[in-house]
């Protein structure tokens, strides 16, 4: 009686064990991630009126969305907020991470200062966002200081309820998502590379440009993905800090849902998802983040 190859049996058992270990994660991702997205795609083709939703297969929601100049203007406005927030958080996040990684000598102090950066996250985003109102308001701290110093004769109106206030609040809310991956990447850099560059006569800026920045790109890419996805989906910051004077795609979807226009909101969600995925794909084409994983 012939028996099977024991090595093949062990290999098959190992593959089966791997699949069984991955099954819980696949079920969780399928139920909480894939299934909701599929439902949104399905609902985006439904018909609706003031009375309810009607299962159907119509492209009306997409044609209304993509054929409206208001939608295109809203997307451009959202992209403007995203690009400005991304650029500012990248610059601020890199220099904060660089200071923690290379100018703070002890690991203990690095961890203490890093935890200090996370203190604002002990409160909700809404509270941190609203805290800017008494600072930037007409009678706020900034305007009061400017008037007392004689810099301006009257309060500056554009500090609050403007695009400036929206970008400022978004930078405040999302900078840590850029600091963390960049700091993690910088801490992995072999210090002997920096010493070798200095021994070869490289200046501090040359070391930064030719050694540190190239090696920090994976962390910068991961932080960029975090910031881009969070800003593109943010509606509360735009609504509160602009005083209703600016719009974003997420805010437009929120208003559609408040009017029970769920298929139209679903179509907007699908388009927004495609735009975000294209932006993430562009980042991944520029930087290979597998070095960080």
Secondary structure, DSSP 4 states (H G I P E B T S, - for coil): -----HHHHHHHHHHHHHHHHHHHHHHHHIIIIIHHHHHHHHHTT-EEETTEEE-----HHHHHHHT-HHHHHHHHHHHHHHHHHHHHHHHHHHHHHHIIIII--SHHHHHHHHHHHHGGGGS-HHHHHHTTHHHHSTTSHHHHHHHHTTS-SS--GGGSSSHHHHHHHHHHHHHHHHHHHHHHHHHTS-HHHHHHHHHTT--HHHHIIIIIHHHHHHHHHHHHHHHHHHHHT--HHHHHHTTTS---HHHHHHHHHHTT-HHHHHHHHHHHHHHHHHHHHHHHHH--GGGT-
